[in-house]
Amino acid sequence: MVSQALMSALFNFNALLLCILLLICTCTYVRQVIPGMVDSRKDKNIFFGVFWKFARIGERLSPYVSICCLIMAILTFFG
Protein backbone atom coordinates (compact mmCIF):
# COMPACT_ATOMS: atom_id res chain seq x y z
CA MET A 1 0.00 0.00 0.00
CA VAL A 2 1.36 3.41 -1.01
CA SER A 3 1.47 5.99 1.75
CA GLN A 4 0.23 9.54 1.28
CA ALA A 5 3.76 10.95 1.49
CA LEU A 6 5.00 8.85 -1.45
CA MET A 7 2.20 9.78 -3.88
CA SER A 8 3.06 12.07 -6.74
CA ALA A 9 0.91 14.98 -7.85
CA LEU A 10 -0.36 12.96 -10.80
CA PHE A 11 -2.18 10.48 -8.58
CA ASN A 12 -3.45 12.90 -5.94
CA PHE A 13 -6.20 15.14 -7.33
CA ASN A 14 -5.77 17.92 -4.76
CA ALA A 15 -2.03 18.07 -5.40
CA LEU A 16 -2.62 18.13 -9.15
CA LEU A 17 -5.04 21.05 -8.81
CA LEU A 18 -2.56 22.86 -6.58
CA CYS A 19 0.26 22.37 -9.11
CA ILE A 20 -1.88 23.66 -11.98
CA LEU A 21 -2.99 26.65 -9.92
CA LEU A 22 0.58 27.48 -8.95
CA LEU A 23 1.67 27.13 -12.57
CA ILE A 24 -1.05 29.55 -13.70
CA CYS A 25 -0.06 32.09 -11.04
CA THR A 26 3.66 31.74 -11.80
CA CYS A 27 3.25 32.10 -15.56
CA THR A 28 1.01 35.14 -15.11
CA TYR A 29 3.53 36.77 -12.78
CA VAL A 30 6.46 36.07 -15.10
CA ARG A 31 4.51 37.52 -18.04
CA GLN A 32 3.84 40.71 -16.05
CA VAL A 33 7.48 41.11 -14.98
CA ILE A 34 9.26 39.90 -18.14
CA PRO A 35 6.70 39.88 -20.99
CA GLY A 36 9.20 39.02 -23.70
CA MET A 37 10.17 35.78 -22.01
CA VAL A 38 6.73 34.23 -22.40
CA ASP A 39 5.43 36.06 -25.47
CA SER A 40 8.43 35.45 -27.72
CA ARG A 41 8.21 31.67 -27.30
CA LYS A 42 4.48 31.11 -27.68
CA ASP A 43 4.66 29.96 -31.32
CA LYS A 44 8.17 28.51 -31.50
CA ASN A 45 7.84 25.56 -29.17
CA ILE A 46 4.76 23.69 -27.96
CA PHE A 47 6.34 23.31 -24.50
CA PHE A 48 6.71 27.07 -24.00
CA GLY A 49 3.37 27.70 -25.71
CA VAL A 50 1.68 25.96 -22.79
CA PHE A 51 3.24 28.51 -20.43
CA TRP A 52 1.83 31.33 -22.57
CA LYS A 53 -1.62 29.72 -22.41
CA PHE A 54 -1.40 29.42 -18.63
CA ALA A 55 -0.45 33.11 -18.47
CA ARG A 56 -3.48 34.03 -20.59
CA ILE A 57 -5.76 31.99 -18.32
CA GLY A 58 -4.34 33.82 -15.31
CA GLU A 59 -4.87 37.22 -16.93
CA ARG A 60 -8.39 36.68 -18.19
CA LEU A 61 -9.75 34.70 -15.24
CA SER A 62 -7.85 36.43 -12.45
CA PRO A 63 -10.83 36.79 -10.03
CA TYR A 64 -11.66 33.10 -10.38
CA VAL A 65 -8.02 32.08 -10.08
CA SER A 66 -7.62 34.13 -6.90
CA ILE A 67 -10.77 32.58 -5.42
CA CYS A 68 -9.40 29.13 -6.26
CA CYS A 69 -6.10 30.07 -4.61
CA LEU A 70 -7.92 31.07 -1.44
CA ILE A 71 -9.96 27.85 -1.42
CA MET A 72 -6.85 25.72 -1.96
CA ALA A 73 -5.03 27.62 0.80
CA ILE A 74 -7.88 26.93 3.22
CA LEU A 75 -8.06 23.28 2.20
CA THR A 76 -4.31 22.88 2.54
CA PHE A 77 -4.24 24.63 5.91
CA PHE A 78 -7.14 22.74 7.47
CA GLY A 79 -6.88 19.50 5.52
C-alpha positions in Angstrom: 0.0 0.0 0.0 1.4 3.4 -1.0 1.5 6.0 1.8 0.2 9.5 1.3 3.8 11.0 1.5 5.0 8.9 -1.5 2.2 9.8 -3.9 3.1 12.1 -6.7 0.9 15.0 -7.9 -0.4 13.0 -10.8 -2.2 10.5 -8.6 -3.4 12.9 -5.9 -6.2 15.1 -7.3 -5.8 17.9 -4.8 -2.0 18.1 -5.4 -2.6 18.1 -9.2 -5.0 21.1 -8.8 -2.6 22.9 -6.6 0.3 22.4 -9.1 -1.9 23.7 -12.0 -3.0 26.6 -9.9 0.6 27.5 -9.0 1.7 27.1 -12.6 -1.0 29.5 -13.7 -0.1 32.1 -11.0 3.7 31.7 -11.8 3.2 32.1 -15.6 1.0 35.1 -15.1 3.5 36.8 -12.8 6.5 36.1 -15.1 4.5 37.5 -18.0 3.8 40.7 -16.0 7.5 41.1 -15.0 9.3 39.9 -18.1 6.7 39.9 -21.0 9.2 39.0 -23.7 10.2 35.8 -22.0 6.7 34.2 -22.4 5.4 36.1 -25.5 8.4 35.5 -27.7 8.2 31.7 -27.3 4.5 31.1 -27.7 4.7 30.0 -31.3 8.2 28.5 -31.5 7.8 25.6 -29.2 4.8 23.7 -28.0 6.3 23.3 -24.5 6.7 27.1 -24.0 3.4 27.7 -25.7 1.7 26.0 -22.8 3.2 28.5 -20.4 1.8 31.3 -22.6 -1.6 29.7 -22.4 -1.4 29.4 -18.6 -0.5 33.1 -18.5 -3.5 34.0 -20.6 -5.8 32.0 -18.3 -4.3 33.8 -15.3 -4.9 37.2 -16.9 -8.4 36.7 -18.2 -9.7 34.7 -15.2 -7.8 36.4 -12.4 -10.8 36.8 -10.0 -11.7 33.1 -10.4 -8.0 32.1 -10.1 -7.6 34.1 -6.9 -10.8 32.6 -5.4 -9.4 29.1 -6.3 -6.1 30.1 -4.6 -7.9 31.1 -1.4 -10.0 27.9 -1.4 -6.9 25.7 -2.0 -5.0 27.6 0.8 -7.9 26.9 3.2 -8.1 23.3 2.2 -4.3 22.9 2.5 -4.2 24.6 5.9 -7.1 22.7 7.5 -6.9 19.5 5.5 
